[in-house]
Amino acid sequence: MKRLFMLALLASPWSLFAQDVMFRGNPEHTGIYSAAGVPRFTGIKWQFHTKGQILSSPAVAGDTLYVGSGNHCLYALDLATGAQKWLFQSEGRITSSPAVSAGVVYFGSYDGNFYAVDAANGKLKWKFQTGGERRFAAKHLHGAAPASETMPDPFDFYLSSPVVWNGGVYFGSGDTNVYALDTATGSLRWKFKTDDVVHAAPAISGGTLFVGSWDSYFYALDAGSGKEVWRFKTGEDPDIHNQVGIQSSAAVADGVVYFGCRDSKFYALDAATW
């Protein structure tokens, strides 16, 4: 029997977004939003069943809420009532958080495609095929037996959430690459290869893109060209791989880039010169 997962919206006033909407609010991921927030809980305003696990954070643009589901669908819901406006069916789970810009919704799917759909009606504008999605995998993962068996990490839940900046949309992939696509056409601007899965959401500040990989490196890339500016090595765990790799998404403020790592450390690096 399928479990039903529901998305609930609290009964509280919301101010509507007029600008680009993306994970953690802006390309720098500072988490600053234009809405007033929820002053107090007053009960459930509405609920909507997707019939799939919801790991995607919703994006709100105008009077519409956009959210992905484990049932392979991206939903557009009326913000006031929770009524479905449209759904878009992909061929895989949608665990990334969508970005909305200039009337287009951008998101990735476990089917290995990155999508751009019309925010008003859900019609496909373009899609881009990556090298395919997968979770981080290793031998003897978390000490599991047999030690010789390679298995995917059950805690690698999310796909990379896109960031929109300067006419481009940027995201990481399970094929180990960071991608930059043209927002209008979906054509490839550049890609940068790391040595393992990239499921963190990139942050962009001052023309530099910041993102971590499961290869244990944190990267600063020129957002215009994809050229490496610098990289920073975090910890290793070569035996059971329990404390290795970067899952979290960075935030940039006042010239410092902040991120957490599975090596149990939290880092603050000089964004320009590390």
Buried (B, 14 or more C-beta within 10 A) or exposed (E): EEEEBEBEBEEBEBEEBEEBBBBBBBBBBBEEBEEEEEEEEEEEBBEBEBEBBBBBBBBBBBEBBBBBBBBBBBBBBBBEEBEEBBBBEBEBBBBBBBBBBEEBBBBBBBBBBBBBBBBBEBEEBBBBEBBEBBBBBBBBBBEEEEEEEEBBBEEBEBBBBBBBBEEBBBBBBBBBBBBBBBBBEBEEBBBBEBEBBBBBBBBBBEEBBBBBBBBBBBBBBBBBEBEEBBBBEBEEBEEBBBBBBBBBBBBBBEEBBBBBBBBEEEBEBEBBEE
